[in-house]
Amino acid sequence: MSTFMKRFFALAIIAGFGMGLAACETADGFGKDVEKLGDNIQEGAN
């Protein structure tokens, strides 16, 4: 494997971890929104 390919894969892995951390933050916010929606639906059903 060439040096270029090794560097490319290393950069891709680092970028993937960075995006994964950013997605966790986004998923946390999305989870809170879904939970709030569920609470509103339950209140409407009662």
Distance bins in CASP14 RR format, pairs under 12 A and 6 or more apart:
PFRMAT RR
TARGET T0000
AUTHOR 0000-0000-0000
RMODE 2
METHOD distances of the structure
MODEL  1
1 7 0 0 0 0 0 1 0 0 0 0 0
1 8 0 0 0 0 1 0 0 0 0 0 0
1 9 0 0 0 0 1 0 0 0 0 0 0
1 10 0 0 0 0 0 1 0 0 0 0 0
2 8 0 0 0 0 1 0 0 0 0 0 0
2 9 0 0 0 0 0 1 0 0 0 0 0
3 9 0 0 0 0 0 1 0 0 0 0 0
3 10 0 0 0 0 0 1 0 0 0 0 0
4 10 0 0 0 0 0 1 0 0 0 0 0
4 11 0 0 0 0 0 1 0 0 0 0 0
5 11 0 0 0 0 0 1 0 0 0 0 0
5 12 0 0 0 0 0 1 0 0 0 0 0
6 12 0 0 0 0 0 1 0 0 0 0 0
6 13 0 0 0 0 0 1 0 0 0 0 0
7 13 0 0 0 0 0 1 0 0 0 0 0
7 14 0 0 0 0 0 1 0 0 0 0 0
8 14 0 0 0 0 0 1 0 0 0 0 0
8 15 0 0 0 0 0 1 0 0 0 0 0
9 15 0 0 0 0 0 1 0 0 0 0 0
9 16 0 0 0 0 0 1 0 0 0 0 0
10 16 0 0 0 0 0 1 0 0 0 0 0
10 17 0 0 0 0 0 1 0 0 0 0 0
11 17 0 0 0 0 0 1 0 0 0 0 0
11 18 0 0 0 0 0 1 0 0 0 0 0
12 18 0 0 0 0 0 1 0 0 0 0 0
12 19 0 0 0 0 0 1 0 0 0 0 0
13 19 0 0 0 0 0 1 0 0 0 0 0
13 20 0 0 0 0 0 1 0 0 0 0 0
14 20 0 0 0 0 0 1 0 0 0 0 0
14 21 0 0 0 0 0 1 0 0 0 0 0
15 21 0 0 0 0 0 1 0 0 0 0 0
15 22 0 0 0 0 0 1 0 0 0 0 0
16 22 0 0 0 0 1 0 0 0 0 0 0
16 23 0 0 0 0 1 0 0 0 0 0 0
17 23 0 0 0 0 0 1 0 0 0 0 0
17 24 0 0 0 0 0 1 0 0 0 0 0
18 24 0 0 0 0 1 0 0 0 0 0 0
18 25 0 0 0 0 0 1 0 0 0 0 0
19 25 0 0 0 0 0 1 0 0 0 0 0
19 26 0 0 0 0 0 1 0 0 0 0 0
19 27 0 0 0 0 0 1 0 0 0 0 0
20 26 0 0 0 0 1 0 0 0 0 0 0
20 27 0 0 0 0 1 0 0 0 0 0 0
21 27 0 0 0 0 0 1 0 0 0 0 0
21 28 0 0 0 0 0 1 0 0 0 0 0
22 28 0 0 0 0 0 1 0 0 0 0 0
23 29 0 0 0 0 0 1 0 0 0 0 0
23 30 0 0 0 0 1 0 0 0 0 0 0
24 30 0 0 0 0 0 1 0 0 0 0 0
24 31 0 0 0 0 0 1 0 0 0 0 0
25 31 0 0 0 0 0 1 0 0 0 0 0
25 32 0 0 0 0 0 1 0 0 0 0 0
26 32 0 0 0 0 0 1 0 0 0 0 0
26 33 0 0 0 0 0 1 0 0 0 0 0
27 33 0 0 0 0 0 1 0 0 0 0 0
27 34 0 0 0 0 0 1 0 0 0 0 0
28 34 0 0 0 0 0 1 0 0 0 0 0
28 35 0 0 0 0 0 1 0 0 0 0 0
29 35 0 0 0 0 1 0 0 0 0 0 0
29 36 0 0 0 0 1 0 0 0 0 0 0
30 36 0 0 0 0 0 1 0 0 0 0 0
30 37 0 0 0 0 0 1 0 0 0 0 0
31 37 0 0 0 0 1 0 0 0 0 0 0
31 38 0 0 0 0 0 1 0 0 0 0 0
31 39 0 0 0 0 0 1 0 0 0 0 0
32 38 0 0 0 0 0 1 0 0 0 0 0
32 39 0 0 0 0 0 1 0 0 0 0 0
33 39 0 0 0 0 0 1 0 0 0 0 0
33 40 0 0 0 0 0 1 0 0 0 0 0
34 40 0 0 0 0 0 1 0 0 0 0 0
34 41 0 0 0 0 0 1 0 0 0 0 0
35 41 0 0 0 0 0 1 0 0 0 0 0
35 42 0 0 0 0 0 1 0 0 0 0 0
36 42 0 0 0 0 0 1 0 0 0 0 0
36 43 0 0 0 0 0 1 0 0 0 0 0
37 43 0 0 0 0 0 1 0 0 0 0 0
37 44 0 0 0 0 0 1 0 0 0 0 0
38 44 0 0 0 0 1 0 0 0 0 0 0
38 45 0 0 0 0 1 0 0 0 0 0 0
39 45 0 0 0 0 0 1 0 0 0 0 0
39 46 0 0 0 0 0 1 0 0 0 0 0
40 46 0 0 0 0 0 1 0 0 0 0 0
END
